[in-house]
Amino acid sequence: MRAYSKVVIKIEKFINSDTSYTTMKRVLIKDLAGFLKDINKEKSLKKFSKKTKINYNNLKRWARGESLIPEKEFLNLLSYSKNKSHWLKNIEYKEEYWGSIKGGINSSKKRTKKEIREKMEKMRSCIKRKPKKVIFKMNKRTCEFYGSLMGDGCITKHKIKGRKHHRHVICFVGHRELEKEYHEIYLRNLIKEEFKLNPYIWVSKKKKARVLKIHNKSLFSELIKLKFPLGKKGQKLKIPKKIENLPWNLQKYVIRGLFDTDGSIYARKDEFYRHPHLSITSISRPLIKQLHKILRKRGYPAWINKYPLKFAQAIVIKGNKNTIKWMRDIGSSNSKHIFKYQYWLKNKKLPTYLLG
């Protein structure tokens, strides 16, 4: 009698509690068919559903063994049995999401550590969290971020299928190998330190491309306030007035970001690669005009190179002294530019190729 009364108390306690189903354990019944036969005197799940007011579809899933019974529901069903102590001895408790955990462990055994890390980063980026509020404060690093975004970046939003809200995306595109260090080390750390955000990096296996993505509505909105064009940049891309009016010690970092993404250091073959050219190429004519004006004002002998067969234009600066001046004043954070410059200083000529 004591054992029976304890069972009844336990059943009543669970039935009357407000415990959420998500925190409940699941129950695996060793003899499921025998248990259902014992509790269901109606011999019909539909009739039993009406009698007990338990969802009919849930009862069908449990009877077919498609899912385990939540502990609260099991104790509710157990109240219709006369052999309560017998069934309590023939069950096994499983933690919530035990199947997902088991599947994750089995899947992880088939993957390398790198593949697991990449998968986890992607999954974490998709978790619905309250978006972090970001305030775009003008300093050296945020100006450089903006310049990089003007070069190889874009901002876009798209509606998520089956949902009302949009996904806000900020991304940077680059060469799979040449931009690896710039994306994975420099730019990623800059975003983490300045905006407290963790960007996701996707690398194409078929094409020579990589993408660094940020999903944050707050930062997206801050960039829109700065008049950064949404979607295709085209002729809409230009340095906003707020940045154009900044002092040179901040403005030059925007140019550095542009140079690191849309810029290059090259030399002519007929000059034996001895005299470097620095250039920033863009499809936006307003941006090229702005850069030309800013650099001329700072004493750089820049000119605009127009490509007759292309839509793009380039700002070009030539000469050994001008190259040294640029790297000491504006500089670069991209390892491929730094390598070329240091190679030129040491060997008095630029390397012919970066990738063998």
C-alpha positions, 0 to 999 in steps of 0.5 A, a space after each residue: 500500500 505504501 508503494 502504491 500511495 507513493 506512485 499516486 502522489 508522484 502521478 498527481 504531482 507531475 500532472 498538476 505541475 506547470 513544468 514546461 515540456 521542453 525541460 521534461 525527460 522522455 520515457 522509453 517503455 520496454 514493452 510498449 504494446 503491452 503498456 498500451 493494451 493495459 491502459 486502453 480498455 477501449 481498444 481504439 486510440 481515437 476513443 481513448 483520445 476522446 476519453 483522456 483528452 490526449 491529442 490523437 496524433 501524439 497517441 498515434 506517434 507514440 504507439 508507432 514508436 516514432 517518438 518517445 513519450 514526455 514524462 508528464 504524459 507518461 505519468 498521465 497515461 500510467 494513471 489508467 493502469 492497474 499495474 503502475 509499479 510494474 511499468 515504473 520498473 520497465 521504463 528507461 528515462 532519456 534526456 530531452 533531445 537525446 536523439 539529436 545528441 546521439 546523431 550529433 556524436 555519430 556525425 562528429 565521428 565521421 568529420 575532421 576537427 576543422 569540419 566540425 568547427 566550421 559546421 558549429 560556426 555556421 550553426 551558431 550564426 543561424 541561432 535566433 538571438 536578440 541582435 547585438 546593438 552596435 554603434 558605429 564610432 568613427 575611429 581608425 579601425 572602423 574607418 578602415 572597415 568602411 573602406 574595405 566594405 566599399 572595396 570588396 564588400 556589400 550589404 543586402 537583405 532578403 526575406 527568409 522563406 516561410 517567415 515575415 522578417 528579413 535577414 540582414 547581411 554584410 559581406 566581404 568577397 575575396 580570393 580563396 588563397 590571396 585574401 585568406 590571411 586578410 579575411 581570417 585573421 585581420 578583418 575577422 579580429 577587427 570585427 570582433 574587437 570593434 563591434 563584438 560580432 563573430 563573422 562567418 567565413 565560407 570558402 568555395 571548393 570549386 571556385 577561387 573565392 571566399 566570403 566573410 559574412 556578418 548577420 546583424 541588423 544593428 550594424 546594417 542600420 548604422 551603415 545605411 545611416 552612413 549612406 552605404 548603398 544597399 545591394 549593387 553599389 555601382 555609381 551610388 558608391 561614394 565616400 559619405 560627407 561624414 567621412 569626407 569631412 574627417 581629418 586626414 589621420 582618420 580619412 586615410 584609413 578609409 583609403 587604406 581599406 579601399 586599397 587593401 580590397 580593390 587596390 594593387 601594387 604592380 610594375 611594368 615588364 619593360 621596366 624590369 618590375 623596378 618601379 611600382 604602380 599603386 592603383 585603386 580600381 572601381 566601377 564608381 566614377 564619383 568615388 574615383 573623382 573623390 579619391 583623386 581630389 583627396 590624394 591630390 590635396 595630400 600631395 600625391 601625384 595621382 591620375 585617373 586611368 580610364 579603361 576604354 573597353 571596361 566600365 571601371 576606372 582606376 586611380 594610379 600613383 607611380 614612382 619609388 618615392 611615392 610608393 614609400 610615401 604611401 606605405 609610410 603614410 596610408 599603409 596597408 593591412 593586407 599581407 599580399 600588399 605588405 609582402 610585395 612592398 617588402 620584397 621590392 625594398 629588398 630586391 629592388 623589383 616586384 615579384 612576378 607572381 604571388 601564387 606559383 
